[in-house]
Each structure stands twice: as C-alpha cells, then as structure tokens.
Amino acid sequence: MGDIDGTNLVMAPGFIDVHVHFRDPGFTHKEDIHTGAKSAAAGGYTTVICMANTKPIMDNVETLSDFNNRASKEDINVLTISALTKNFNGNELVDMHAMIENGALGFTDDGIPNTNNPLILEAMRKAKELDVPISFHEEDPNLNVENGINHGVVSDEMGLFGAPSYSEDVMVAREGVFALETGCKVNIQHISSAGAVELVRYFKSRGANIYAEATPHHFTSTEELVREKGTLAKMNPPLRTEVDRKAIIEGLKDGTIDIIATDHAPHIKDEKMVEFTKAPSGIIGLETAFGLGFTNLVKKGHLSLMELIGKMTINPAELYKLERGSIEVGAVADLVIFDIDEEFVVDKFHSKSSNSPYIGEKLFGKIKYTICNGKVVYKE
C-alpha cells in the first residue's frame, strides 16, 4: 500500500451506503457499475448496495448473477438487493429464497411503493424466515399528484399539488404495524417527514425490528431549494419543510434514524433540463455525503464525529449483516482518511452524471484516501 502521511487527518472505517442507483443494466448512459464505484470511492465509500430498478429489473437469478459477476471486478464492494415483486408489478413475489441464495442481500421495490397489504404481509413473513430485511419507499402513489415536490407553499406557487407528507406517513405506519406482527427486519428508506420520524420512534419503542435511513439532502435542505435549483432539487420523497428537516436531525440525534444513505440517483443533464413535472426525480450524492454530513451535522453541534461515522459505517453494516464497518485487528482493511479542517467547493464528479443541487457549495470534510481490502482505491 505504501506510506500515507496521516498527520492531522482522521481515519475511519470505509463508508457503507445501503441505497444507491448505478443504473446497470439498462440505463448506463446515466451511470454504470464502474463509474458508480469510482464515484463511491471518491466519496469515501468502500461498500455500496444497489437498488433493483434496473432494466431488466433485478427480479431473476440470471440478471442478479450477471450483475454480481461484473461487480466483483470493481475496486470496492458493489452489492445489490433484489426486487420484491416480479417486474415491480406489486402482485407476485419474486423467488425470494433463490435470490438470497444467489447473492442478493434483501428486497425492495424502491421507487414503486406497494399498497398491496396482504402481499406485503406475506413478504415480511418470508423475509423473517430468510433473516433478511425488506426496504420500503414510503409514498402512497394514490395520494401523490405530482412526484418530486412537497405539497406546500412552493408547490402552490408553481400551481402544483405535489406529494403530501401524509402519503409517506400512512405507509410508514403500515410497515410498523406489520413489522410488529411478523418480526421482520424493516428498513424505512430516505425518511423525509416529521410524522414518519415520530412513527418510527413509536414503533421502535414497541419493539419493532425497524431501521430508518435519512439522506444528506433531507437533513440539509428544504422545499425552498426547488425555488433556487428547479429540477435539480426534484427527488422522491421530496424536500419538505424546515419542521421536517429539524425532525430528521432530532431523529438522527436520538437514534430513531440509524443510517445515512445517499439515494445516489444519476440522471444526465438533458433529462433534467425540462419542465418540472416532466423531469426525472433524484440527485447524485456519493461524493458530497460526508461533506454535507460533517458540515451540517457535526460542525453545527447536532452529532459528534463518531456518531456521524457510526451512521455511515457500523449501522449500515448491521442492517445487512456485513462483516465490515469497523477497524480492528484481523478485520478487512476498508478505510477512509479525511481532513475535517479542509474546506472545499463542490464542483467536478467521478460519476457519469452531475445532477447535484450542491454544485458551488462550500463544505468541510475532504476525502483524502479510500482504501478497500488494503488497496488504495482513491487518492485525492
């Protein structure tokens, strides 16, 4: 590996992101496994878990095996979870046993929330038997009118109804009730509403095996960013109000929210340069996540550096039972080295896409080296 001068730098376990979209197979003009892995390494990540909304959808062993075979050649650990239902149809479960046997880590129909309650209950019972989590995108599609913008003052100004927070809250409530019933390990993805945070807190207090993740954009920004950045600030679930943002920070502080995940969602420039309702939702996030976390959570006194690192390492590893996320003798040498005192401006990315509303932002917490399996995979 050679000598690294770590004077005045911090070393931590390599970051783990349980929620990324590498668009591979099917949408590789936006991102592919290789460019996604490079982007992740530049952000300090040594392990990422890809979502299943590929083309073909990650709902069969053939697509899964092809993905895992190609991903195994990358410098970092690129893993995936399986779709929950065949072709995301919401009505027929995938062969859950076969998908886990062939290397999927869990299940999600991320992006296509499922309102088929009997099926979700059956899926949770099976996942409990398999001892793997199901991750849920919490927006009732029957309650949203336009995706990607909060139902509130900004949507009113734009003449849109948008996506109300109660659309998220009702789904989180269901997951909590079913988690208690089945004992299934449940992950609430990219939590965005104050109500959802409070519901997770309640169900945890009841003993539900429930995890929750928050994105850097949801603890950093509000719907006001849409005024400034337009479609670059369009994502599902949407940026909500200052009340919601503060509730997410409180959830991170008290342990209600266990994990920081990016929901890295690449789109090329032309796709975003259209009117708001026609643009795809999502932003890239791997290369800004630690900077946003350190600048907005640690420097502002909400979390300690150790707490931030825990939500980006140990807790994500625990969700998927990964033998990573810690520094100890005999453990895998997945490490990140960063400078908390160095300020940098967000500009260029290793991702194929650059759809970030944070370009031009000044952040603290510069990634200097990323080391995976003892090999330097990123050097500033």
N, C-alpha and C positions, 0 to 999 in steps of 0.2 A: 504493500500500500504506500510505502514511502513516508517520510516525516511530514507532519502537518503542524504548523505553528498555531497553537490554540490560545495564545496569550490574549486575555481579556474577552475570549469567546465562550459561549455556552455549548456544551454537548448534551444532547438528549436522545432518547430512542427515536428511530426514524418514524415520521408521522404515518398514520394509517387513516385512509379515507374510505368510509363504508358506502359512499354514494357518488359514483362518477358515471358519466356517459362518454364512452370512447367511440361510439358511432360505428363500431366494427363488429360484424359485417354490415354492409348495406348503405352507409352514409359517410363513406370515408373521404369525401370531399371536405367534410367538416373537421374530422379527426380520425385517426386510426390508432391501433394498439401502440404502434411505435411512437408516434408524435405525442399521444396521450401519456405514455410512460416517460418521455423526455420532459414534458410539462410538469408531471408529478415530481420527478427527481429535482427539477429546478425549484419546486416549492418545498422541498424537504421531505417529500413522501417516499417511503420505501415499499409500501403496500397500498394497493387500491382495489376496490371491489366495484365491478361494472354492473350497471343495470341491464335489464333484459330486453329493452325496446330497440332491438336491432332488426335487420331485415336480411334473412329470415329471423323471426323472433326466437329468442333463446328458450324454446319450449320443447326441444327434442335433443336426444343424445348426440346425433350427428353434428348439429350446429355447435353444441357445447364442446364436443371433443375437438373439433376443428379450432375453435377459439382457444381452448386451453393449450393445444399443441403449439399454436403460434405465439400465445402469450408467454409460454415457458422460455422462449428465446430472448426475452427482454431483460434489461439490467435490473429492473425492480420486480416485485411480486405483483403481477396483474391477475386478479382472480375475478370470478363472476358469480352472480346468483341467477337462478332460473326464473322464468316466468311462472306465475302461479296457475294461470289458466291457458289452455291451448289457444294460440293465436290471439291472446288477450280478449277472448270472447266473453269472459265473465261467467260462463255457464258450465265449462268442463275442465276439471283439474288436469294438469299435466301428470305424467307418471312420476309422482314425487319421489318415490323410492329410487327409481332408475337415475333420476337427475342428480340426487345426492351421491349415489354410488359412483357416478361418473365425474364427480368433482365440483358440482355446484355447492355453494355454501348455505343457501337458504332460498327464499322465494319472494317475489314481488311482481305485481303488475304495474309498477311505478308509472305514473303518468296517466293511467286509465283506472281511476278509483272504481271499486266494485261494490255495488249496492245489493248484491245477491246474498242476503243474510244466511240462509241455510247452507249455501256453498262455503261461505267464509267460516262458518262454524265447523263444517266437515274438514276444511283445510287446516284449521287450527288443531283439531284433534290429531290429524295425521302428522302435522309438523311436531307436535308434542311427542308423538311416538318416535319420530326420527331425531328428536332433540336438536332441531334447528329453528332459527327464527323466521317469522314472516314480517316483512317490512311493508308498511302501508302509506300510500299517498292519500292524504286526508282532505279530499274535497268532493262533496256530493255533486256529481255532474248535473243533477236535476235542479240544483239550487243556484248554480253559476249561470250568468247570462253571457258575459264576455270574460274569458280567462285572462289572467295575467295582470289585472289591475284590481286593487281593493275597492269594494263598494263603499264609497265615502266621498269626501269633498272633491278630490281630484277627478274621480270618475264622473261626478255630477258636472263639473266644469267641462269635461270632454263629451258630455251628452251620452255617457255610457252608464250601465247599471253595475257591471263588474262582477267580482267574486266576493260575496259577503263572508265575514268571519264565521257566521253560524254554519255555513257549508262545511267548514273544517271541524267545528266543534261537535256536530252531531255524529260525524264519522269517528272521531276520537272517543266519544262516549261509547259507541258500539264496540270498538276494539277493546276498551277497558272492561266492559261487561263480559265479552266473550273470552278475554284473557283470564278473568277470574273463574269463569265456568270451565275452561279447558286446561288451564295451567300452561298454555303455550307461551313461549317467549315471543314477545311482540315488539317491533321497533316502529315508533311513530316518526315518519320521515319529515325532514325540513319543517319543523313546527313554526307557525307564523302568528298565531293569535293568542291573546291573553287568556281567553277562555280555554283553549286547548292546553296551555301550560297548567292552568288550575285543575283541569280534568286529569291530566297525567299525575299531578301531585296527589290528587284524591285516590286514584286507583293504585298508586304505589303504596299509599298509606293503608289500603285494604289488603295488600299483599300480592297484587298482580305482578307477574314477571314482565314488566314493561320498561322499555328503554325509549329515550327520545333524543333526536338529533336536531341541532339548530345550525343554520348556515351562517357564515360571516356576513352575508348581505342582510339577513334578517335581524342580526343584533347591531348592525352598523347603520342601516338606512331605513327611511320610511317612504310612504307613497309620494312624499314631496320630491323624491328623486325622479319620478316619472315626468314631472314638470320640466326638469332640467335636462334629462337624458333621453326622454321618449322611449322608444322600443328597446334601448339598451338596458332600461330598468324594468322591462317586462319579464316576469317569471311566474311560475306556478309552484306553490301558492304565492300570491303577490306580496310585495312590500305593503305593510299595513300602517298603523298609526304610531305615534310616539308612545301611547299607552301600551300597545302591543310590544314594541321594541323593548321598553323598560321591563315588561313582564318576562320576556325571554331572558334578559340579563339577570333578573331575580331568579329565574329557573336554573340558569347556569350556576349562579352563586350557591343556591341551596341544594344542588344535586338533583333537582327534578329533571333537568336536561343533562344527560350523561355525556353526550358526544357532540363534537363539532365536525360537521361533514360539509363538503363544498357544493354538492349537486352540480359539479362541473358539467356544463351543457353547451358545447361549442355549436355555433352557427356562423356561416360565412356572412361577410358584410352585406352582400346583395339581398340576402334573406331578411335581414333586419331593416334595410333601407326602404321600407314600405309603410303604408299607413298602419296605425297601431293595431287595429283588430286583425289585420292580415299577417302580421309578423309572428314568427315562432317565439315561444317563451323560453327563457333560460339565459344564463350568463356563464362564462368560464370562471373558474375560481381557484384552481390549484396553486397558482403562482402568487396569489395575493392573500391566501387564507391566513398564514401565520402573521403576516404584517398587519392585517386588519384585526386579528385577534389580539396581538400584543399591543397595538396602538389604542384600540377601543375598549379593551377589557383590562389589561394589566396596567398600562400607563394611567388609566383613569381610576384605578383602585378597586375595580369590581372583582377581579380574580388575581391570585398570586400567579407568578410564572409557573410554579409547579402544578397549580390547578389547571391552567390552560394546557400545559403539556399532557396532563392526565386525560383530558377530554379529546386529545388528538392522538393518543397512544394506547394507554392501558385499557381505557373503557371501550374503545372500538375493538381492540383485540379480544376483550371479554365477550362482547356481543357474539362474535363468530368463533370463539374458542381458538384463536390463533396463538401460536406459541411465539409471540413477538410483543413488542411494546414495552420492553424493559431492558435495562443494562445490568447484566450480572455475569459472573464467570460461567463460561460454558454455554451462554445464550448466543443466538445468532447475532452477528455484528451488523445490525441495521441501525444506523446512527445518523443524526443530523447535527451540524455545527453551525451556529448562527451568532450574529452580533446584535445584541439588543440596543446598543447605543447608536448604531449607524442608521441614519435616515436615508431613504431612497425614494425616487419618484417612479411610480408605476408607468412603464412605457411599453417595452417590447416583450413578446411572449414566445415560449418554445412550442406552444400549441399551434395547430394549423389556423385556428380562429383567434380573433381578438375582440370578441363581443363582451367587453367589460365596461361597466359604468364608472370604474375607478381609475381609468387612464388619466394620468396627470395628478393623482392624489399623492401626497407625501406620507409615507408610512415609516415606522421603525421596526427593526427586526429583520435584518438582511441575512438571507441564507448564504452561507459560505461554502459548505461542503455537504453532500449527501453520500452516505456510504451504505451499500446494500450487500449483505453476505460478505463483508470485509473488503469490498471493492469500491473505490471512489467512482460514483456514477454521475455526480455533478460537482463541478468546481466553478466558483464564480469567476 
